[in-house]
Amino acid sequence: MNGKLVTVSNNFRYLGLWRDSSLTFTEHFNKVRRKVDLLSYRISTVAERFYSRHAKLFYRIYRGAIEPFILYGHGAWGHRLNLQKIKNTLNSIQWRPLIKLTGAFRKVSTVALQVIAGILPLDLKSIDVFSRFLALFLKQNVNISPASLNFRDFENRTDIFDLHPLQWRPIPFG
């Protein structure tokens, strides 16, 4: 292209999501697993003394930071959630944070850790997140047995900047 040689690559990164030529997203999930394992290890070494006094602290960190980080890019790989490989990969990524969260031994299975911690398995959580994505942003009806989501049932987001500033409702200081 313009006298330069263009190299062919099997995978590339776009908006923080690794895509491969066969759209299996294995490279993406491998990188996410390494980062989540490293993050869980660093949190456990740095803030170990806080966890003994505040048991819910790591739970809040898991729900607020680690789980959304794992599920990032669900709009791209969410249509592949019917594959068993994706489900197993998501649940195996969840193992190390759940070990830290529950304080269980390393031999405990991921399924048992999910029950002990009271956390939804990531394959089911990703189906929930992806179905909400389809319903809210793509304006599609989603059929999940036993229920279905209609995008018209969700609240519409209004942009306050669509209104003239005189129509904004002021919030009094008092």
Secondary structure, DSSP 8 states (H G I E B T S, - for coil): -TTS-----SEEEETTEEEETTS--HHHHHHHHHHHHHHHHHHHHHSHHHHHH-TTHHHHHIIIIIHHHHTTTHHHHGGGTTSHHHHHHHHHHTHHHHHHHHT--TTS-HHHHHHHHT---HHHHHHHHHHHHHHHTS---EEETTEEE-GGGS-----GGGS-GGGS------
